[in-house]
Amino acid sequence: MTDGAVRPSDAPVPVLDIGGTHVTAALAPWITRFAATAAVVGGSIAQSWDLIRPPLSAGLGRTGGTGVRVLPARRPAEAPLIGAAHWTRVTATEVP
């Protein structure tokens, strides 16, 4: 959807604005509850960072999360493997 959407006049950008509003509305109570200072975006959506950051930042501003930074994941390609390795380490039990 974001392929070629690099100018504000492109059609996918309003869709991303609406999506950013809904995502930040869902995140806002959790950001407040945990006193988060940053929201990290990973996965395939982070590949469109130039398009997704503005609506997410604006949405957080509308929901009271103005001090929350919106950041891309540092290692998006490895993130699924890092998460799986962490989950395995935390949940693994010894095999007799």
C-alpha angles and dihedrals in degrees: 000000000000096000106122094002098127102125126067089240093063116109100236093060095074088049089054090048091055091044091049090052092053095044093050092046088055093046098044098082091049094046088053095043094051095035089234118190096193141029113210118207119204139157126058094323089066088065086072093049096142089058102039101042097068097053092043092050092046092047092052089050091054092050095050097262095118093137093053116104118217110216137176117241111265095225107024095163093055098036097097091050093045090051093048092048091050093048091049092050093048097044101034119114127198115267112226 
